[in-house]
Amino acid sequence: MIKLDVDIKKPHIQGTFQKRLNRFVAEVEVNGKTYRAHLHDSGRLGELLIAGRPIMLIPKKSQKTDFKVISIYRPPYGWILLNSGMHRRIMEAILRQKLVDEFQKIKDFRAEYTVGSHRIDFLLTFKDYQALMEVKGCTLFEGKTCLFPDAPTKRGAEHVKLLSQHTPSFLTFLVCHPDIELVRPNCKEDAIFCKNLREAVNTGVKPIAVKIAYIDGDIYYAGKAHVEIPQY
């Protein structure tokens, strides 16, 4: 694995997850006291947010919360990054460090690029062309398989459709565990996203899955996983 040049504020403080109060606020216990922590992920996260599990936090005082959630422990996988607000910075580090074959020849990249009424994660500039790239963080695991999304995502389905209208382009799954071998669209959870993805791949959108690991407060690049797109 290769350490990524991502600035993560420290120290990281370990606590215990108690319950989810709403989409973006979790109740946690730290040193015997109960606090509220900002949860930067609107997915269901049902397999992760289970009372009693260890959780890693960064102190960040606001009007409603005292901490920011960074990672949570899920047996047998271990620590799983749980902060979608970091995905852009992580992908920027992967691009800068030229760790993925498909992106080694980029000349420049621009984050949060506007296309019509949508904002796409990246515009990649190669020698002879430009390409859009959307990044989707993945935390739903079954064995060594990762499924995306874990809840219906209208925004994700729209982004995939937009990519298909601006090829060549990339859909990059950011898999938040190093041991995953396969990524699949979660068609049972979101049939529209799955349909749009199949159509996008057929029009020239390239799906890629890159793996990361959270270890002792740092983020590491852990290689690629295979992406499987069902054709039915």
Summary of the structure (lengths in Angstrom):
residues: 232
radius of gyration: 17.7
end to end distance: 35.4
largest distance: 58.1
contacts: 743
relative contact order: 0.16
helix: 17%
strand: 46%
